[in-house]
Amino acid sequence: MKFFDLYRKDRWPHMFCPGCGIGTIMNAFYYAIAESGLSQDKAVFVAGIGCSGRIPGYIRGDSLHTTHGRPLSFASGIKLADPSLKVIVFSGDGDLGAIGGNHFINACRRNIDLTVICINNYNYGMTGGQVSTTTPAHFKTSTTPSGNKEYPFDLSEIAVAAGANYVARWTTYHVKSLIRSIKKALLKDGFSFVEVVSQCPVHFGRRNKMTAPTRLLNWIKENSIPRAKIKQITDDTLDLNVQGKISIGEFIERNRIAYTKLIGVCK
Ligand SMILES: Cc1ncc(C[n+]2csc(CCOP(=O)(O)OP(=O)(O)O)c2C)c(N)n1
C-alpha cells in the first residue's frame, strides 16, 4: 500500500476543526499502513459515529460508517465473513468507552482479529463537547461546567485486563512512537489496540483555558509520562488519572491464540 494512494483527495476539504489532532493521527496511520506492507485490496476501514468516525471517509479503500458505539460489532462480522481481510477500526472515546463499552471489553476478551485505533480527545467532540468516560476528573466540559466529578476510565488498562494481544497508548505529540505502534498493531494476530490522546481545541481546550491548539498539545506533552516511570513513582495510576496525567508506552504484547484461529475459520 503506497502512502499517497491512501489519500482520498476527492473528499477534501475535510470536516475537521482547525487544530484538531485527527489530521496528525491520520497522517501517522497512512505512514504505518504504507510501511506495514498490507494490501489495500485486503483492508477494510470501519468506524462508528463522531468526528473520529469520519476518518475512513478520507481513506481510499473499502470503508464502513456504522452506528454510534457499534463499529466493533460490524467489524467482527466482516472479519468472520472473510477472515482473509485486515479489519481496522477507528473509534472515539465516547464511541468505544461509553455507548460501545460492552462491545469493547468483549472484543478484547474474544481476542478477535481487529486493529482498533481509539482517538481519545476527552470529550464528545462532534456533539458539542459533552463529558465522556475518559474526561479527567475536575476538567470542564459542556455538561460539567464546574468540573467533572467522576473518575475516568483508562481504556488501555481495560484492554489489557480484558485480554487484548497488543495495547499501546501515545499522543498526537509522540508521532514516531505512534507510527511504530500502529504498524505493530496492524501486523499482530488477535485484538490490537492503540489509544491516541488527541487535542480537541474547540471544545475541550476552550473550556479548560487551552483554546490555542498548540497550548493544548503542549499540555498533553507536559502531562505525558512513560508508563515505566509511573510504575517507579507509584502504582496508584488512578491518582494520576485524577490529576490528568497520561501514561504512555506499550502496555502489553502477548500471543494469545486469535479468535478466528481458535474457532477454526482461519488457519
Ligand atoms: C445511538 C446514538 N446516541 C447518540 C448519538 C449522538 N452522538 C453522535 S456522535 C456522539 C459522540 C461522539 O463522541 P466520541 O465518540 O468521543 O467521538 P468524537 O466526536 O469526540 O471524535 C454522540 C453522543 C448518536 N449518533 N447515536
The ligand as an SDF file (V2000), in Angstrom:
LIG
                    3D

 26 27  0  0  0  0  0  0  0  0999 V2000
  -27.3230    5.9180   19.4730 C   0  0  0  0  0  0  0  0  0  0  0  0
  -26.7540    7.3070   19.3760 C   0  0  0  0  0  0  0  0  0  0  0  0
  -26.6410    8.0350   20.5060 N   0  0  0  0  0  0  0  0  0  0  0  0
  -26.1220    9.2850   20.4480 C   0  0  0  0  0  0  0  0  0  0  0  0
  -25.7360    9.8100   19.2580 C   0  0  0  0  0  0  0  0  0  0  0  0
  -25.2070   11.2240   19.2020 C   0  0  0  0  0  0  0  0  0  0  0  0
  -23.7780   11.2690   19.0680 N   0  0  0  0  0  0  0  0  0  0  0  0
  -23.1870   11.3950   17.8390 C   0  0  0  0  0  0  0  0  0  0  0  0
  -21.5310   11.4860   17.9470 S   0  0  0  0  0  0  0  0  0  0  0  0
  -21.5940   11.3570   19.6350 C   0  0  0  0  0  0  0  0  0  0  0  0
  -20.3540   11.4120   20.4910 C   0  0  0  0  0  0  0  0  0  0  0  0
  -19.0820   11.2860   19.7770 C   0  0  0  0  0  0  0  0  0  0  0  0
  -18.0230   11.3120   20.7060 O   0  0  0  0  0  0  0  0  0  0  0  0
  -16.7720   10.4090   20.5130 P   0  0  0  0  0  0  0  0  0  0  0  0
  -17.1620    9.0210   20.2280 O   0  0  0  0  0  0  0  0  0  0  0  0
  -15.8720   10.6120   21.6790 O   0  0  0  0  0  0  0  0  0  0  0  0
  -16.1150   10.9460   19.1730 O   0  0  0  0  0  0  0  0  0  0  0  0
  -15.5290   12.3910   18.7790 P   0  0  0  0  0  0  0  0  0  0  0  0
  -16.6280   13.1310   18.0850 O   0  0  0  0  0  0  0  0  0  0  0  0
  -15.0630   13.0730   20.0210 O   0  0  0  0  0  0  0  0  0  0  0  0
  -14.4130   12.0470   17.8490 O   0  0  0  0  0  0  0  0  0  0  0  0
  -22.8880   11.2510   20.0960 C   0  0  0  0  0  0  0  0  0  0  0  0
  -23.2750   11.1490   21.5240 C   0  0  0  0  0  0  0  0  0  0  0  0
  -25.8810    9.0270   18.0960 C   0  0  0  0  0  0  0  0  0  0  0  0
  -25.4950    9.4730   16.8960 N   0  0  0  0  0  0  0  0  0  0  0  0
  -26.3890    7.7920   18.1790 N   0  0  0  0  0  0  0  0  0  0  0  0
  1  2  1  0
  2  3  1  0
  2 26  2  0
  3  4  2  0
  4  5  1  0
  5  6  1  0
  5 24  2  0
  6  7  1  0
  7  8  2  0
  7 22  1  0
  8  9  1  0
  9 10  1  0
 10 11  1  0
 10 22  2  0
 11 12  1  0
 12 13  1  0
 13 14  1  0
 14 15  2  0
 14 16  1  0
 14 17  1  0
 17 18  1  0
 18 19  2  0
 18 20  1  0
 18 21  1  0
 22 23  1  0
 24 25  1  0
 24 26  1  0
M  CHG  1   7   1
M  END
$$$$
